Amino acid sequence: MKRSLICVAILAPAMAILRFWPGLAGLWMENAALPLFGALHRTSAALPFPLLEPLAFLLLMGLLRRRSRALALAFILGMYGLLWYPAYFAAPAPQCDAPADPERLCVLLTDALNASALAFEPPFDAAGTVAGLPGARVKPARWPEWMRAMDIEGLFAPWTGEALADADAPPGSLPFTCVHELMHLKGIADEGQANIAAYRLCLEAGGMFADSARLWALRRALSRLDEPARARVARRADRRLRPLLMISDTRAPSPLSRLLGIARQTADYDALLSWLCRQARV
């Protein structure tokens, strides 16, 4: 216990400095964290399975053993606190207002999807090229049950530099999810800004990536509508699109994210909708 407390006591001031000194956080990310993420990703990408899953098991075993508890805790907190946590503050994102006209946005997205092929294939091999990271890989989780228990379809793991996704997630979600997770590999920690960056790249790529991005935005925008407005949008969607329509649940920030000062950055799912409302096209 004493070693674990020493670990936390050393890490906490470093995290506080990087949180309240964005310029230093930016330099740290550019010159230390991002190069390390790239090296970790290249190393883990060579493995045919996600390294995170067996590593998580080993770390859990380490936490349960008194002799290795401090070492496991130092690795878990150190890799997160010194490599990933500063990314939330290195490039502060503006506060986004609620989307101005979510029903109009739903209509535009629905019309665009009605005119698309809506043909989805596994995106794992192509996502790196779309994300502007040739050679980068998104790996399907070997045991995706833990992702479903957390109610997530994708994850960027700073401990291994891996981008993971649930291969059994709805096919229309996967292409956008994969590109979104690779935005985190680029150092974009803020969820809203990662969504905007991924949306722009998916639209440039076209095909199933553009369809997936629009579908993600449509599902999110539907959550902003009342029942009569949702019914109007559903009637507008053609028969191919209707089975793909779902409402994205709003996640409340966790107590831990509030404590760390990243509640907004980890739950800013309306940022993409606000950005789209200001664009001339979807």
N, C-alpha and C positions, 0 to 999 in steps of 0.2 A: 504493500500500500504506500509506503514511504517513497519508493522509487517512482511509482505512478504519479504521486502528487508533485514530485520534483519535475517530472516530464511536463505536466500541465502548467506548472509555475514558470517554466522556461518558455513554453510555446505561447502562452496567453499574451505576454507583452509584445512579442514579435508580431502576432496577429493584429493586435491593437495598433501598432505603428503602421502596418501596411493598410489597415482599414482607414485610418484618419490622415494618411499622407498618400493621396491618390497618385501623385507624381512618382513617388518611390515604388508604389505598387506597379505602375506601368513599366518602369525600368526593370523591375524584378521579373515581371511576366515576359518581357521581350528578350531579356538576356539570360534568364535562368529557367523559368518554368516552361515556356513554350519549346525551347530546344530539348529539354528533358522529356516533355510529352511526345515530341517527334521521335526521339530515340526509343522511348518505351513502346510507342505504337509500332515502329518498324520491327522491334524485337518480338513483341507479342503477335504481330500479324503473321509471322513465320510459322506460328503454331496452328495446327488444324482445329484447335478447340479454344474456347474462351479461357484465358489464364485466370481471370477474376474469380471464377467459381471455385476452383480448388484452393486458390490463395485465400479466399474468404473462409473456407473451412479450416485451413491451417491457422489463420489468425484467431478464429473463434476458439480453437483448441488452445492456442497460446494464452488467450485471455482467461481461460478456465484453469490454467496451471500457474501456480504462484511464482515459480522461478522465471517463467517467460512472460508474465503479464506486463511488466513495464516495457519490455522490448516490443511486444505486439501493440501496445497502446501508443508507444512512440511512433511506430510506423504508420498506424492508422491516422492518428491525429496530425503527425508531422507532414505526411504526404498531402493530406487535405488542407491543413491550416497554412502551410507554407507554399504550396503549389497551386491549389485551386481557389481557396478563399480570397486571395488578393485579386483574382480576376473579376470579382464582383465590383471592385472599386477602382480598378485600373482605368476603365473607360466608363464613367458614370453615364447612365442612360436617363433621358428626360422622363418626367412623369407624364403618362399618357392619359388623356381624358377618355371617357366612354365613347364608343363609336357614335357618330352623329346620326346616322340613319341606318340602323342594322337591317331593317326590312328591305330597303332599296339595295343594300349590299347583298342580301340573300338572293334577290331577284337577279342581279348581275351575275353572281356566281352560278346560280341554277341555270341561267341561259347559256353560260359558257360550258358548263358540264353537259347540258343537253346536246350540245353540238360536238361533243368529244367522243372518242371511241370507248372510253371507260374499260380498257383492257389492261389488266395489271399482271405483272410477272414478278418473281423474286428480284428485288433490287440490290441485293448485297454486293454484287460484283460491279455494278455500274455507279453506285452512289458516290464513290470516291472521285470519279471523273466529273460528275455533276457538281460536287462540292468544291471543285478546283483543287483537289488533293489527289492527283494521280498516284496510284499505288496504295492509297489508304483503303482499309477494309472495314466493313461493318460485319460483325459476326453474329449469327443467330445464337441465342443462349442455348446451352446444352440442356439445362433444367429450367425452363421458363416459368415454372410454378412460382418461383420467388418473385418474378416480375409481376405476375398476376396478383399475388398476395399484396404487393405494393401498389397495385392499380396503375402500372406504367407499361408502356409499349417499347420504350427505349431508354438507354442509360449511357452516359459517358463516365468511365471509371478512371479518375486521375491516378489511382494506384498502379494501374497497368497501361494507361494510355489507350485503352480499348473503347470502341463504340459498339454497344450491344443492342440487339433488338429481339423482340419476341416474334419468331417466324410464323406463329399461328395467330398473330394479330389480324384484324380485318385487312384483306389485301389492299384495299384502297388507302389504308393508313400508312403502310410500310414504306413506300418510297419517300414520302415527306419526312417521316420519322427518322429514317436513316440519314438523310441529308442534314436534318436538324442536329442529330447527335454529332455529326462531323463538324458542325459549326462550333461546338464546344471544344473539339480538338484544336480548332483555330484560336481558342482563347476567349470566345464570346460566352461568358457565363450567364448573363442576363437572359432569362427564358424568352421575354418579349423580343429582344434584339436578335436572338438566335432564330426565332420564328421568322422575323422579317428578312434576315439574310438568307435563310433557307428558301423562303418563298420566292425571292427574286431569282435565285439560282435555278430553282425548279421550273419557274416560268420560262427562263432562257433555254432550258433543256427541252422543254415541250414534252409531248407524249404523256406517258403515265406519270412522270414526275410532276408536270403541270397539273394534271387531273387530281393527283393526290394532294397537292398543296391547296388547290381550290376546294377540294372536299373537306380537308381539315378546317379551313376557314369557314366554310358553310356550316359544318357541324357546330363550330364555336359560336357563329353568329346566330344560329337557331336558338341557342340558350338565352339570347338577349330578347327574344320575342315572346309575346303572350300567345295563348293557344289559338285565337282566331288568325293571328298573323302567320303562325306556323302552318296552319291548315291551308292558307292561301299559297304559301311557298310549296307545300307538298303537292297541291293540285297543279302547280306550274311544272313540277319535275316530271320527266317522262318515265315510262315504266322501268327502264334500265337503271335509272338513278334512284328511284324511290327506295329500293331495298338497302341502298348504301347510306341513306339519311339516318343519322343518329344525333342525339344532343350530347355535347360534351359537358360533363359535370364540372362545376366550379370547385376547385380545391382550396380550402382555407389554408393560409400559411401555418406551418407547424410551430409549436412553442419554441423549438430549437432555432428555427430560422429567424424568429422574432428576436431571440436572445442574441444571435449573431449579427443582427442588423441587415438581414438579406430577405426579409419577408416579401417585399415588393418584387425584388429581382427574381425570386423563385416562383412567383404566382402571377406574373404580369401577362396573362394569356389574352387580354384584350388589346395589347399593343399592336398586334398585327391587324386587327379589325380597324383600329383607329387610323393606322397607316393606309390601309386599303381605301378607307372612306375619303382620303385626301388625294387618291390617285385617279388618273383619268381612265384607267383600265384595270381589270382584275385578271 
